[in-house]
Each structure stands twice: as C-alpha cells, then as structure tokens.
Amino acid sequence: MWDGAFYRVQRDGYEICFVPDAGVPLDEIDDVDMWVIFDSGERWSGTIYTLDNVLHTMDR
C-alpha cells in the first residue's frame, strides 16, 4: 500500500518499505532503496537493481 513516498508491504513478522523515485513511472524504475523492519525491531536495508541496470553498470 502507498504511504506517502513509501510503498509498504506487510507480512507476518515483518514489513518492507520501498522508496521509489518520485515522478518516475513504476514500470521504468530500475533501482529502488528499501528496508525490512521485523517485529523484533531488527532492521535491514538495501538497494534492489534490475538485471539491465546491473549489466549497464558492469559495461561502464
């Protein structure tokens, strides 16, 4: 569900928050920052890339 600038996915025991680039259509986003928040309070963060984005970066 959208929550302001965040897209949140809630599951049993954790929630994932994605922060897509503002103003970019979702089907054109090739990387997105995210974090996982567990019910225990533990947090993990990362960036997700499409394979095309990784290949473009490797070619540079």
C-alpha positions in Angstrom: 0.0 0.0 0.0 1.2 3.5 -0.7 2.0 5.6 2.4 3.2 9.0 1.2 6.5 8.5 -0.6 6.8 4.9 0.6 5.3 1.7 -0.7 4.8 -0.7 2.2 4.3 -4.5 2.1 3.2 -6.0 5.4 3.6 -9.7 6.2 3.5 -11.8 9.3 6.6 -10.8 11.4 8.0 -8.1 9.1 7.3 -5.1 6.9 9.2 -4.0 3.7 9.3 -0.3 2.8 10.2 0.7 -0.7 11.2 4.2 -1.7 10.7 4.6 -5.4 11.9 7.7 -7.3 9.3 10.4 -7.2 7.7 11.2 -10.5 9.1 8.1 -12.3 6.5 5.6 -13.6 6.9 2.3 -11.6 7.5 0.3 -14.8 10.5 2.5 -15.6 12.3 2.3 -12.2 15.5 0.2 -12.4 16.6 0.6 -8.8 14.9 1.2 -5.5 16.0 1.6 -1.9 14.2 -0.5 0.7 14.4 -1.6 4.2 12.9 -4.5 6.1 11.6 -3.9 9.6 11.0 -7.0 11.8 8.5 -7.2 14.6 11.6 -7.7 16.9 12.8 -4.2 16.0 15.7 -5.5 13.9 16.1 -3.6 10.6 17.9 -4.3 7.4 18.3 -2.0 4.4 19.5 -2.3 0.8 19.0 -1.3 -2.8 17.4 -3.5 -5.4 18.6 -3.3 -9.0 17.1 -4.7 -12.2 19.4 -7.1 -14.2 19.5 -4.5 -17.0 20.8 -1.9 -14.6 23.5 -4.2 -13.3 24.6 -5.1 -16.9 24.7 -1.4 -17.8 26.8 -0.7 -14.7 29.2 -3.6 -15.5 29.6 -2.4 -19.1 30.8 1.0 -17.9 
